Amino acid sequence: MAFSERVQGDLKRFTPTDESLISAYVENGDERAFRMLVERHQERVFGFLLGMVRDREVANDLFQETFIRVISVLRKQRASYTQQGRFLGWILKIARNAALDHLRARKRWQDVSNSSTEDESSYWDRLPDDIPPADTLMHHSEQKEFLNVCIDSLPPEQREVLLLRHEADLTFREIGELTDCSINTALGRMRYALLNLRRMMASSEKKDLTEVGQ
C-alpha cells in the first residue's frame, strides 16, 4: 500500500462521524463538536439555500435560522432526528422548510400538489434519450449567470430537485424522502429540469447567432 493511501486511511479512521459529533454535543455540551458539524456541511446547505432564494443576504439569514432550529431540536432531543438518520438530509429538510416559509411569505412559491394524476412511468416514454449529462450544464462557468436565470425560470419542483442534487449532493432516494415523492418522480423532475435548461440555453444561442447575422 502506498504511503499516501495509508495516510488517507488513518485520517479516515480518526475523522469523527456526524453521529459521534452529535453525541458529544448533546451529551457533553461540546460546542467544538457542533462547530465541526456546521463546518462540515455548511457549503452544501448554504449552496442549496442560495439556489432557492437567489439572495446571498437572505440565504445567510436562512442558514443561521436553520442551525438555530437544529440546536433547538438537539438540545431538546426531539424525535424529529434519530441517530439512525443521515444528518445532512435532516439538516436540509429544516433548511428546505425555512426556504419555503420565506418564499411563501413573499408569494413566490406555488405548492406542488401531492395528488398527481399523472402516471409516473410516462416520464420515460415521453423524454428523449439525448439529454446532456448534468455536469455539462452545471459547470459552464462562462454561462453561470445566464444558467442561474434559466434555473430560476424552472417550475419550483424541478428547480428544487436540481438544487438538492447538485448543491446538496443528495441521492434521488434521499431527495424523494425529503420532498415527499417517489424516486421515479424525483428522477423525472430532474430529467425535465435538464431538458428545459437545454432548451432555454439552445434558444439563447440561436438568438445570439441571429443577432450576429443581422
PyMOL CGO cylinders between C-alpha atoms (Angstrom):
from pymol import cmd
from pymol.cgo import CYLINDER

trace = [
    CYLINDER, 0.00, 0.00, 0.00, 1.34, 3.45, -0.95, 0.3, 1, 1, 1, 1, 1, 1,
    CYLINDER, 1.34, 3.45, -0.95, 2.27, 5.89, 1.80, 0.3, 1, 1, 1, 1, 1, 1,
    CYLINDER, 2.27, 5.89, 1.80, -0.41, 8.39, 0.70, 0.3, 1, 1, 1, 1, 1, 1,
    CYLINDER, -0.41, 8.39, 0.70, -3.07, 5.67, 0.82, 0.3, 1, 1, 1, 1, 1, 1,
    CYLINDER, -3.07, 5.67, 0.82, -2.04, 4.71, 4.36, 0.3, 1, 1, 1, 1, 1, 1,
    CYLINDER, -2.04, 4.71, 4.36, -2.22, 8.35, 5.45, 0.3, 1, 1, 1, 1, 1, 1,
    CYLINDER, -2.22, 8.35, 5.45, -5.66, 8.74, 3.92, 0.3, 1, 1, 1, 1, 1, 1,
    CYLINDER, -5.66, 8.74, 3.92, -6.81, 5.58, 5.67, 0.3, 1, 1, 1, 1, 1, 1,
    CYLINDER, -6.81, 5.58, 5.67, -5.51, 6.84, 9.02, 0.3, 1, 1, 1, 1, 1, 1,
    CYLINDER, -5.51, 6.84, 9.02, -7.20, 10.20, 8.54, 0.3, 1, 1, 1, 1, 1, 1,
    CYLINDER, -7.20, 10.20, 8.54, -10.48, 8.49, 7.74, 0.3, 1, 1, 1, 1, 1, 1,
    CYLINDER, -10.48, 8.49, 7.74, -10.28, 6.33, 10.86, 0.3, 1, 1, 1, 1, 1, 1,
    CYLINDER, -10.28, 6.33, 10.86, -9.60, 9.33, 13.08, 0.3, 1, 1, 1, 1, 1, 1,
    CYLINDER, -9.60, 9.33, 13.08, -12.20, 11.63, 11.49, 0.3, 1, 1, 1, 1, 1, 1,
    CYLINDER, -12.20, 11.63, 11.49, -15.24, 11.77, 13.80, 0.3, 1, 1, 1, 1, 1, 1,
    CYLINDER, -15.24, 11.77, 13.80, -18.55, 10.77, 12.27, 0.3, 1, 1, 1, 1, 1, 1,
    CYLINDER, -18.55, 10.77, 12.27, -21.60, 13.03, 12.34, 0.3, 1, 1, 1, 1, 1, 1,
    CYLINDER, -21.60, 13.03, 12.34, -23.15, 10.75, 14.92, 0.3, 1, 1, 1, 1, 1, 1,
    CYLINDER, -23.15, 10.75, 14.92, -20.17, 10.93, 17.28, 0.3, 1, 1, 1, 1, 1, 1,
    CYLINDER, -20.17, 10.93, 17.28, -20.11, 14.72, 17.00, 0.3, 1, 1, 1, 1, 1, 1,
    CYLINDER, -20.11, 14.72, 17.00, -23.84, 14.90, 17.71, 0.3, 1, 1, 1, 1, 1, 1,
    CYLINDER, -23.84, 14.90, 17.71, -23.42, 12.68, 20.76, 0.3, 1, 1, 1, 1, 1, 1,
    CYLINDER, -23.42, 12.68, 20.76, -20.57, 14.86, 22.01, 0.3, 1, 1, 1, 1, 1, 1,
    CYLINDER, -20.57, 14.86, 22.01, -22.73, 17.96, 21.66, 0.3, 1, 1, 1, 1, 1, 1,
    CYLINDER, -22.73, 17.96, 21.66, -25.97, 16.52, 23.05, 0.3, 1, 1, 1, 1, 1, 1,
    CYLINDER, -25.97, 16.52, 23.05, -24.48, 14.51, 25.90, 0.3, 1, 1, 1, 1, 1, 1,
    CYLINDER, -24.48, 14.51, 25.90, -21.50, 16.68, 26.87, 0.3, 1, 1, 1, 1, 1, 1,
    CYLINDER, -21.50, 16.68, 26.87, -22.37, 20.12, 25.54, 0.3, 1, 1, 1, 1, 1, 1,
    CYLINDER, -22.37, 20.12, 25.54, -19.26, 20.10, 23.35, 0.3, 1, 1, 1, 1, 1, 1,
    CYLINDER, -19.26, 20.10, 23.35, -19.56, 23.31, 21.32, 0.3, 1, 1, 1, 1, 1, 1,
    CYLINDER, -19.56, 23.31, 21.32, -16.46, 22.44, 19.30, 0.3, 1, 1, 1, 1, 1, 1,
    CYLINDER, -16.46, 22.44, 19.30, -18.16, 19.28, 18.08, 0.3, 1, 1, 1, 1, 1, 1,
    CYLINDER, -18.16, 19.28, 18.08, -21.14, 21.30, 16.89, 0.3, 1, 1, 1, 1, 1, 1,
    CYLINDER, -21.14, 21.30, 16.89, -18.87, 23.78, 15.09, 0.3, 1, 1, 1, 1, 1, 1,
    CYLINDER, -18.87, 23.78, 15.09, -17.27, 20.85, 13.30, 0.3, 1, 1, 1, 1, 1, 1,
    CYLINDER, -17.27, 20.85, 13.30, -20.70, 19.69, 12.16, 0.3, 1, 1, 1, 1, 1, 1,
    CYLINDER, -20.70, 19.69, 12.16, -21.54, 23.15, 10.84, 0.3, 1, 1, 1, 1, 1, 1,
    CYLINDER, -21.54, 23.15, 10.84, -18.21, 23.48, 9.03, 0.3, 1, 1, 1, 1, 1, 1,
    CYLINDER, -18.21, 23.48, 9.03, -18.58, 20.02, 7.52, 0.3, 1, 1, 1, 1, 1, 1,
    CYLINDER, -18.58, 20.02, 7.52, -21.97, 20.71, 5.95, 0.3, 1, 1, 1, 1, 1, 1,
    CYLINDER, -21.97, 20.71, 5.95, -22.17, 24.49, 5.58, 0.3, 1, 1, 1, 1, 1, 1,
    CYLINDER, -22.17, 24.49, 5.58, -21.14, 24.64, 1.92, 0.3, 1, 1, 1, 1, 1, 1,
    CYLINDER, -21.14, 24.64, 1.92, -23.87, 22.30, 0.71, 0.3, 1, 1, 1, 1, 1, 1,
    CYLINDER, -23.87, 22.30, 0.71, -26.58, 23.74, 2.99, 0.3, 1, 1, 1, 1, 1, 1,
    CYLINDER, -26.58, 23.74, 2.99, -25.76, 27.33, 2.06, 0.3, 1, 1, 1, 1, 1, 1,
    CYLINDER, -25.76, 27.33, 2.06, -25.46, 26.44, -1.63, 0.3, 1, 1, 1, 1, 1, 1,
    CYLINDER, -25.46, 26.44, -1.63, -28.93, 24.90, -1.57, 0.3, 1, 1, 1, 1, 1, 1,
    CYLINDER, -28.93, 24.90, -1.57, -30.43, 27.90, 0.23, 0.3, 1, 1, 1, 1, 1, 1,
    CYLINDER, -30.43, 27.90, 0.23, -28.78, 30.38, -2.12, 0.3, 1, 1, 1, 1, 1, 1,
    CYLINDER, -28.78, 30.38, -2.12, -30.11, 28.46, -5.09, 0.3, 1, 1, 1, 1, 1, 1,
    CYLINDER, -30.11, 28.46, -5.09, -33.61, 28.56, -3.61, 0.3, 1, 1, 1, 1, 1, 1,
    CYLINDER, -33.61, 28.56, -3.61, -33.78, 32.28, -2.77, 0.3, 1, 1, 1, 1, 1, 1,
    CYLINDER, -33.78, 32.28, -2.77, -31.13, 33.82, -5.08, 0.3, 1, 1, 1, 1, 1, 1,
    CYLINDER, -31.13, 33.82, -5.08, -30.19, 36.40, -2.48, 0.3, 1, 1, 1, 1, 1, 1,
    CYLINDER, -30.19, 36.40, -2.48, -26.95, 35.96, -0.52, 0.3, 1, 1, 1, 1, 1, 1,
    CYLINDER, -26.95, 35.96, -0.52, -28.11, 38.02, 2.46, 0.3, 1, 1, 1, 1, 1, 1,
    CYLINDER, -28.11, 38.02, 2.46, -31.42, 36.17, 2.71, 0.3, 1, 1, 1, 1, 1, 1,
    CYLINDER, -31.42, 36.17, 2.71, -29.64, 32.84, 2.25, 0.3, 1, 1, 1, 1, 1, 1,
    CYLINDER, -29.64, 32.84, 2.25, -27.28, 33.73, 5.09, 0.3, 1, 1, 1, 1, 1, 1,
    CYLINDER, -27.28, 33.73, 5.09, -30.25, 34.60, 7.34, 0.3, 1, 1, 1, 1, 1, 1,
    CYLINDER, -30.25, 34.60, 7.34, -31.93, 31.32, 6.47, 0.3, 1, 1, 1, 1, 1, 1,
    CYLINDER, -31.93, 31.32, 6.47, -28.67, 29.45, 7.07, 0.3, 1, 1, 1, 1, 1, 1,
    CYLINDER, -28.67, 29.45, 7.07, -28.48, 30.94, 10.57, 0.3, 1, 1, 1, 1, 1, 1,
    CYLINDER, -28.48, 30.94, 10.57, -32.15, 30.15, 11.17, 0.3, 1, 1, 1, 1, 1, 1,
    CYLINDER, -32.15, 30.15, 11.17, -31.62, 26.56, 10.03, 0.3, 1, 1, 1, 1, 1, 1,
    CYLINDER, -31.62, 26.56, 10.03, -28.87, 25.89, 12.54, 0.3, 1, 1, 1, 1, 1, 1,
    CYLINDER, -28.87, 25.89, 12.54, -30.74, 27.68, 15.32, 0.3, 1, 1, 1, 1, 1, 1,
    CYLINDER, -30.74, 27.68, 15.32, -33.55, 25.19, 14.70, 0.3, 1, 1, 1, 1, 1, 1,
    CYLINDER, -33.55, 25.19, 14.70, -31.01, 22.35, 14.65, 0.3, 1, 1, 1, 1, 1, 1,
    CYLINDER, -31.01, 22.35, 14.65, -29.65, 23.43, 18.03, 0.3, 1, 1, 1, 1, 1, 1,
    CYLINDER, -29.65, 23.43, 18.03, -33.16, 23.70, 19.45, 0.3, 1, 1, 1, 1, 1, 1,
    CYLINDER, -33.16, 23.70, 19.45, -34.05, 20.18, 18.34, 0.3, 1, 1, 1, 1, 1, 1,
    CYLINDER, -34.05, 20.18, 18.34, -30.79, 18.59, 19.51, 0.3, 1, 1, 1, 1, 1, 1,
    CYLINDER, -30.79, 18.59, 19.51, -30.89, 20.27, 22.90, 0.3, 1, 1, 1, 1, 1, 1,
    CYLINDER, -30.89, 20.27, 22.90, -34.45, 19.14, 23.48, 0.3, 1, 1, 1, 1, 1, 1,
    CYLINDER, -34.45, 19.14, 23.48, -33.66, 15.72, 21.97, 0.3, 1, 1, 1, 1, 1, 1,
    CYLINDER, -33.66, 15.72, 21.97, -36.87, 15.73, 19.99, 0.3, 1, 1, 1, 1, 1, 1,
    CYLINDER, -36.87, 15.73, 19.99, -37.94, 12.75, 17.94, 0.3, 1, 1, 1, 1, 1, 1,
    CYLINDER, -37.94, 12.75, 17.94, -37.52, 14.58, 14.61, 0.3, 1, 1, 1, 1, 1, 1,
    CYLINDER, -37.52, 14.58, 14.61, -33.90, 13.44, 14.47, 0.3, 1, 1, 1, 1, 1, 1,
    CYLINDER, -33.90, 13.44, 14.47, -32.75, 9.91, 15.14, 0.3, 1, 1, 1, 1, 1, 1,
    CYLINDER, -32.75, 9.91, 15.14, -29.21, 8.66, 15.35, 0.3, 1, 1, 1, 1, 1, 1,
    CYLINDER, -29.21, 8.66, 15.35, -30.01, 6.26, 12.52, 0.3, 1, 1, 1, 1, 1, 1,
    CYLINDER, -30.01, 6.26, 12.52, -30.84, 9.05, 10.09, 0.3, 1, 1, 1, 1, 1, 1,
    CYLINDER, -30.84, 9.05, 10.09, -28.43, 10.80, 7.74, 0.3, 1, 1, 1, 1, 1, 1,
    CYLINDER, -28.43, 10.80, 7.74, -27.60, 14.10, 9.41, 0.3, 1, 1, 1, 1, 1, 1,
    CYLINDER, -27.60, 14.10, 9.41, -27.16, 16.13, 6.22, 0.3, 1, 1, 1, 1, 1, 1,
    CYLINDER, -27.16, 16.13, 6.22, -30.54, 15.04, 4.89, 0.3, 1, 1, 1, 1, 1, 1,
    CYLINDER, -30.54, 15.04, 4.89, -32.16, 16.04, 8.17, 0.3, 1, 1, 1, 1, 1, 1,
    CYLINDER, -32.16, 16.04, 8.17, -30.49, 19.48, 8.12, 0.3, 1, 1, 1, 1, 1, 1,
    CYLINDER, -30.49, 19.48, 8.12, -31.57, 20.02, 4.53, 0.3, 1, 1, 1, 1, 1, 1,
    CYLINDER, -31.57, 20.02, 4.53, -35.15, 19.22, 5.44, 0.3, 1, 1, 1, 1, 1, 1,
    CYLINDER, -35.15, 19.22, 5.44, -35.02, 22.00, 8.04, 0.3, 1, 1, 1, 1, 1, 1,
    CYLINDER, -35.02, 22.00, 8.04, -33.32, 24.33, 5.53, 0.3, 1, 1, 1, 1, 1, 1,
    CYLINDER, -33.32, 24.33, 5.53, -35.92, 23.48, 2.90, 0.3, 1, 1, 1, 1, 1, 1,
    CYLINDER, -35.92, 23.48, 2.90, -38.77, 24.30, 5.28, 0.3, 1, 1, 1, 1, 1, 1,
    CYLINDER, -38.77, 24.30, 5.28, -37.12, 27.62, 6.18, 0.3, 1, 1, 1, 1, 1, 1,
    CYLINDER, -37.12, 27.62, 6.18, -36.67, 28.49, 2.50, 0.3, 1, 1, 1, 1, 1, 1,
    CYLINDER, -36.67, 28.49, 2.50, -40.25, 27.54, 1.60, 0.3, 1, 1, 1, 1, 1, 1,
    CYLINDER, -40.25, 27.54, 1.60, -41.60, 29.59, 4.51, 0.3, 1, 1, 1, 1, 1, 1,
    CYLINDER, -41.60, 29.59, 4.51, -39.64, 32.57, 3.21, 0.3, 1, 1, 1, 1, 1, 1,
    CYLINDER, -39.64, 32.57, 3.21, -40.79, 32.09, -0.39, 0.3, 1, 1, 1, 1, 1, 1,
    CYLINDER, -40.79, 32.09, -0.39, -44.41, 31.53, 0.53, 0.3, 1, 1, 1, 1, 1, 1,
    CYLINDER, -44.41, 31.53, 0.53, -44.40, 34.67, 2.66, 0.3, 1, 1, 1, 1, 1, 1,
    CYLINDER, -44.40, 34.67, 2.66, -43.47, 36.60, -0.48, 0.3, 1, 1, 1, 1, 1, 1,
    CYLINDER, -43.47, 36.60, -0.48, -45.92, 34.69, -2.66, 0.3, 1, 1, 1, 1, 1, 1,
    CYLINDER, -45.92, 34.69, -2.66, -43.12, 33.42, -4.88, 0.3, 1, 1, 1, 1, 1, 1,
    CYLINDER, -43.12, 33.42, -4.88, -43.76, 29.73, -4.42, 0.3, 1, 1, 1, 1, 1, 1,
    CYLINDER, -43.76, 29.73, -4.42, -46.61, 27.55, -5.52, 0.3, 1, 1, 1, 1, 1, 1,
    CYLINDER, -46.61, 27.55, -5.52, -47.09, 24.34, -3.64, 0.3, 1, 1, 1, 1, 1, 1,
    CYLINDER, -47.09, 24.34, -3.64, -46.95, 21.22, -5.74, 0.3, 1, 1, 1, 1, 1, 1,
    CYLINDER, -46.95, 21.22, -5.74, -49.98, 19.01, -5.34, 0.3, 1, 1, 1, 1, 1, 1,
    CYLINDER, -49.98, 19.01, -5.34, -49.22, 15.74, -3.60, 0.3, 1, 1, 1, 1, 1, 1,
    CYLINDER, -49.22, 15.74, -3.60, -52.02, 14.03, -5.53, 0.3, 1, 1, 1, 1, 1, 1,
    CYLINDER, -52.02, 14.03, -5.53, -50.67, 13.96, -9.08, 0.3, 1, 1, 1, 1, 1, 1,
    CYLINDER, -50.67, 13.96, -9.08, -52.86, 12.07, -11.53, 0.3, 1, 1, 1, 1, 1, 1,
    CYLINDER, -52.86, 12.07, -11.53, -50.01, 11.66, -14.00, 0.3, 1, 1, 1, 1, 1, 1,
    CYLINDER, -50.01, 11.66, -14.00, -48.66, 8.18, -14.48, 0.3, 1, 1, 1, 1, 1, 1,
    CYLINDER, -48.66, 8.18, -14.48, -45.07, 8.32, -13.25, 0.3, 1, 1, 1, 1, 1, 1,
    CYLINDER, -45.07, 8.32, -13.25, -43.93, 5.70, -15.75, 0.3, 1, 1, 1, 1, 1, 1,
    CYLINDER, -43.93, 5.70, -15.75, -44.95, 8.03, -18.60, 0.3, 1, 1, 1, 1, 1, 1,
    CYLINDER, -44.95, 8.03, -18.60, -41.93, 10.22, -17.83, 0.3, 1, 1, 1, 1, 1, 1,
    CYLINDER, -41.93, 10.22, -17.83, -39.68, 7.71, -19.58, 0.3, 1, 1, 1, 1, 1, 1,
    CYLINDER, -39.68, 7.71, -19.58, -41.99, 7.26, -22.57, 0.3, 1, 1, 1, 1, 1, 1,
    CYLINDER, -41.99, 7.26, -22.57, -42.04, 10.94, -23.46, 0.3, 1, 1, 1, 1, 1, 1,
    CYLINDER, -42.04, 10.94, -23.46, -38.46, 12.03, -22.76, 0.3, 1, 1, 1, 1, 1, 1,
    CYLINDER, -38.46, 12.03, -22.76, -35.70, 11.78, -25.39, 0.3, 1, 1, 1, 1, 1, 1,
    CYLINDER, -35.70, 11.78, -25.39, -32.53, 9.88, -24.58, 0.3, 1, 1, 1, 1, 1, 1,
    CYLINDER, -32.53, 9.88, -24.58, -30.11, 12.58, -25.74, 0.3, 1, 1, 1, 1, 1, 1,
    CYLINDER, -30.11, 12.58, -25.74, -30.31, 14.86, -22.71, 0.3, 1, 1, 1, 1, 1, 1,
    CYLINDER, -30.31, 14.86, -22.71, -26.75, 16.04, -22.00, 0.3, 1, 1, 1, 1, 1, 1,
    CYLINDER, -26.75, 16.04, -22.00, -25.01, 15.00, -18.77, 0.3, 1, 1, 1, 1, 1, 1,
    CYLINDER, -25.01, 15.00, -18.77, -25.87, 17.16, -15.79, 0.3, 1, 1, 1, 1, 1, 1,
    CYLINDER, -25.87, 17.16, -15.79, -22.23, 18.18, -15.36, 0.3, 1, 1, 1, 1, 1, 1,
    CYLINDER, -22.23, 18.18, -15.36, -22.22, 19.65, -18.86, 0.3, 1, 1, 1, 1, 1, 1,
    CYLINDER, -22.22, 19.65, -18.86, -24.99, 22.03, -17.90, 0.3, 1, 1, 1, 1, 1, 1,
    CYLINDER, -24.99, 22.03, -17.90, -23.97, 22.70, -14.33, 0.3, 1, 1, 1, 1, 1, 1,
    CYLINDER, -23.97, 22.70, -14.33, -20.30, 23.55, -14.82, 0.3, 1, 1, 1, 1, 1, 1,
    CYLINDER, -20.30, 23.55, -14.82, -20.14, 26.05, -17.67, 0.3, 1, 1, 1, 1, 1, 1,
    CYLINDER, -20.14, 26.05, -17.67, -18.63, 28.86, -15.61, 0.3, 1, 1, 1, 1, 1, 1,
    CYLINDER, -18.63, 28.86, -15.61, -18.72, 31.28, -18.52, 0.3, 1, 1, 1, 1, 1, 1,
    CYLINDER, -18.72, 31.28, -18.52, -22.50, 30.91, -18.63, 0.3, 1, 1, 1, 1, 1, 1,
    CYLINDER, -22.50, 30.91, -18.63, -23.06, 30.81, -14.88, 0.3, 1, 1, 1, 1, 1, 1,
    CYLINDER, -23.06, 30.81, -14.88, -25.10, 34.00, -14.68, 0.3, 1, 1, 1, 1, 1, 1,
    CYLINDER, -25.10, 34.00, -14.68, -27.35, 33.01, -17.56, 0.3, 1, 1, 1, 1, 1, 1,
    CYLINDER, -27.35, 33.01, -17.56, -27.63, 29.48, -16.17, 0.3, 1, 1, 1, 1, 1, 1,
    CYLINDER, -27.63, 29.48, -16.17, -28.86, 30.91, -12.86, 0.3, 1, 1, 1, 1, 1, 1,
    CYLINDER, -28.86, 30.91, -12.86, -31.53, 32.87, -14.74, 0.3, 1, 1, 1, 1, 1, 1,
    CYLINDER, -31.53, 32.87, -14.74, -32.59, 29.69, -16.52, 0.3, 1, 1, 1, 1, 1, 1,
    CYLINDER, -32.59, 29.69, -16.52, -32.69, 27.73, -13.25, 0.3, 1, 1, 1, 1, 1, 1,
    CYLINDER, -32.69, 27.73, -13.25, -34.86, 30.44, -11.71, 0.3, 1, 1, 1, 1, 1, 1,
    CYLINDER, -34.86, 30.44, -11.71, -37.27, 30.03, -14.64, 0.3, 1, 1, 1, 1, 1, 1,
    CYLINDER, -37.27, 30.03, -14.64, -37.80, 26.32, -13.98, 0.3, 1, 1, 1, 1, 1, 1,
    CYLINDER, -37.80, 26.32, -13.98, -41.00, 25.13, -12.30, 0.3, 1, 1, 1, 1, 1, 1,
    CYLINDER, -41.00, 25.13, -12.30, -40.42, 25.11, -8.50, 0.3, 1, 1, 1, 1, 1, 1,
    CYLINDER, -40.42, 25.11, -8.50, -40.43, 21.33, -8.13, 0.3, 1, 1, 1, 1, 1, 1,
    CYLINDER, -40.43, 21.33, -8.13, -37.85, 20.90, -10.91, 0.3, 1, 1, 1, 1, 1, 1,
    CYLINDER, -37.85, 20.90, -10.91, -35.61, 23.64, -9.56, 0.3, 1, 1, 1, 1, 1, 1,
    CYLINDER, -35.61, 23.64, -9.56, -35.72, 22.15, -6.07, 0.3, 1, 1, 1, 1, 1, 1,
    CYLINDER, -35.72, 22.15, -6.07, -34.67, 18.67, -7.23, 0.3, 1, 1, 1, 1, 1, 1,
    CYLINDER, -34.67, 18.67, -7.23, -31.87, 20.18, -9.32, 0.3, 1, 1, 1, 1, 1, 1,
    CYLINDER, -31.87, 20.18, -9.32, -30.52, 22.12, -6.32, 0.3, 1, 1, 1, 1, 1, 1,
    CYLINDER, -30.52, 22.12, -6.32, -30.82, 19.19, -3.93, 0.3, 1, 1, 1, 1, 1, 1,
    CYLINDER, -30.82, 19.19, -3.93, -28.91, 17.01, -6.37, 0.3, 1, 1, 1, 1, 1, 1,
    CYLINDER, -28.91, 17.01, -6.37, -26.15, 19.40, -7.40, 0.3, 1, 1, 1, 1, 1, 1,
    CYLINDER, -26.15, 19.40, -7.40, -25.80, 21.78, -4.46, 0.3, 1, 1, 1, 1, 1, 1,
    CYLINDER, -25.80, 21.78, -4.46, -26.53, 19.33, -1.64, 0.3, 1, 1, 1, 1, 1, 1,
    CYLINDER, -26.53, 19.33, -1.64, -25.30, 16.16, -3.38, 0.3, 1, 1, 1, 1, 1, 1,
    CYLINDER, -25.30, 16.16, -3.38, -28.27, 14.08, -2.23, 0.3, 1, 1, 1, 1, 1, 1,
    CYLINDER, -28.27, 14.08, -2.23, -29.21, 10.80, -3.86, 0.3, 1, 1, 1, 1, 1, 1,
    CYLINDER, -29.21, 10.80, -3.86, -32.55, 10.57, -5.64, 0.3, 1, 1, 1, 1, 1, 1,
    CYLINDER, -32.55, 10.57, -5.64, -33.81, 8.30, -2.89, 0.3, 1, 1, 1, 1, 1, 1,
    CYLINDER, -33.81, 8.30, -2.89, -32.95, 10.97, -0.32, 0.3, 1, 1, 1, 1, 1, 1,
    CYLINDER, -32.95, 10.97, -0.32, -34.50, 13.68, -2.49, 0.3, 1, 1, 1, 1, 1, 1,
    CYLINDER, -34.50, 13.68, -2.49, -37.69, 11.64, -2.76, 0.3, 1, 1, 1, 1, 1, 1,
    CYLINDER, -37.69, 11.64, -2.76, -37.85, 11.19, 1.00, 0.3, 1, 1, 1, 1, 1, 1,
    CYLINDER, -37.85, 11.19, 1.00, -37.17, 14.87, 1.66, 0.3, 1, 1, 1, 1, 1, 1,
    CYLINDER, -37.17, 14.87, 1.66, -39.70, 16.19, -0.87, 0.3, 1, 1, 1, 1, 1, 1,
    CYLINDER, -39.70, 16.19, -0.87, -42.32, 13.51, -0.16, 0.3, 1, 1, 1, 1, 1, 1,
    CYLINDER, -42.32, 13.51, -0.16, -42.36, 11.94, -3.61, 0.3, 1, 1, 1, 1, 1, 1,
    CYLINDER, -42.36, 11.94, -3.61, -41.28, 8.68, -5.23, 0.3, 1, 1, 1, 1, 1, 1,
    CYLINDER, -41.28, 8.68, -5.23, -37.80, 8.09, -6.67, 0.3, 1, 1, 1, 1, 1, 1,
    CYLINDER, -37.80, 8.09, -6.67, -39.32, 7.93, -10.16, 0.3, 1, 1, 1, 1, 1, 1,
    CYLINDER, -39.32, 7.93, -10.16, -40.94, 11.32, -9.65, 0.3, 1, 1, 1, 1, 1, 1,
    CYLINDER, -40.94, 11.32, -9.65, -37.69, 12.84, -8.40, 0.3, 1, 1, 1, 1, 1, 1,
    CYLINDER, -37.69, 12.84, -8.40, -35.81, 11.36, -11.38, 0.3, 1, 1, 1, 1, 1, 1,
    CYLINDER, -35.81, 11.36, -11.38, -38.49, 12.60, -13.76, 0.3, 1, 1, 1, 1, 1, 1,
    CYLINDER, -38.49, 12.60, -13.76, -38.35, 16.12, -12.36, 0.3, 1, 1, 1, 1, 1, 1,
    CYLINDER, -38.35, 16.12, -12.36, -34.58, 16.12, -12.71, 0.3, 1, 1, 1, 1, 1, 1,
    CYLINDER, -34.58, 16.12, -12.71, -34.73, 14.98, -16.32, 0.3, 1, 1, 1, 1, 1, 1,
    CYLINDER, -34.73, 14.98, -16.32, -37.37, 17.59, -17.13, 0.3, 1, 1, 1, 1, 1, 1,
    CYLINDER, -37.37, 17.59, -17.13, -35.24, 20.25, -15.43, 0.3, 1, 1, 1, 1, 1, 1,
    CYLINDER, -35.24, 20.25, -15.43, -32.20, 19.33, -17.53, 0.3, 1, 1, 1, 1, 1, 1,
    CYLINDER, -32.20, 19.33, -17.53, -34.29, 19.16, -20.70, 0.3, 1, 1, 1, 1, 1, 1,
    CYLINDER, -34.29, 19.16, -20.70, -35.78, 22.59, -20.00, 0.3, 1, 1, 1, 1, 1, 1,
    CYLINDER, -35.78, 22.59, -20.00, -32.36, 24.06, -19.27, 0.3, 1, 1, 1, 1, 1, 1,
    CYLINDER, -32.36, 24.06, -19.27, -31.05, 22.66, -22.51, 0.3, 1, 1, 1, 1, 1, 1,
    CYLINDER, -31.05, 22.66, -22.51, -33.94, 24.19, -24.46, 0.3, 1, 1, 1, 1, 1, 1,
    CYLINDER, -33.94, 24.19, -24.46, -33.51, 27.60, -22.83, 0.3, 1, 1, 1, 1, 1, 1,
    CYLINDER, -33.51, 27.60, -22.83, -29.77, 27.63, -23.45, 0.3, 1, 1, 1, 1, 1, 1,
    CYLINDER, -29.77, 27.63, -23.45, -30.17, 26.42, -27.04, 0.3, 1, 1, 1, 1, 1, 1,
    CYLINDER, -30.17, 26.42, -27.04, -32.80, 29.10, -27.66, 0.3, 1, 1, 1, 1, 1, 1,
    CYLINDER, -32.80, 29.10, -27.66, -30.42, 31.76, -26.35, 0.3, 1, 1, 1, 1, 1, 1,
    CYLINDER, -30.42, 31.76, -26.35, -27.61, 30.51, -28.59, 0.3, 1, 1, 1, 1, 1, 1,
    CYLINDER, -27.61, 30.51, -28.59, -29.89, 30.66, -31.65, 0.3, 1, 1, 1, 1, 1, 1,
    CYLINDER, -29.89, 30.66, -31.65, -30.90, 34.20, -30.72, 0.3, 1, 1, 1, 1, 1, 1,
    CYLINDER, -30.90, 34.20, -30.72, -27.25, 35.24, -30.41, 0.3, 1, 1, 1, 1, 1, 1,
    CYLINDER, -27.25, 35.24, -30.41, -26.44, 33.75, -33.82, 0.3, 1, 1, 1, 1, 1, 1,
    CYLINDER, -26.44, 33.75, -33.82, -29.41, 35.55, -35.39, 0.3, 1, 1, 1, 1, 1, 1,
    CYLINDER, -29.41, 35.55, -35.39, -28.30, 38.87, -33.94, 0.3, 1, 1, 1, 1, 1, 1,
    CYLINDER, -28.30, 38.87, -33.94, -24.76, 38.32, -35.22, 0.3, 1, 1, 1, 1, 1, 1,
    CYLINDER, -24.76, 38.32, -35.22, -26.05, 37.60, -38.72, 0.3, 1, 1, 1, 1, 1, 1,
    CYLINDER, -26.05, 37.60, -38.72, -28.12, 40.77, -38.89, 0.3, 1, 1, 1, 1, 1, 1,
]
cmd.load_cgo(trace, "trace")
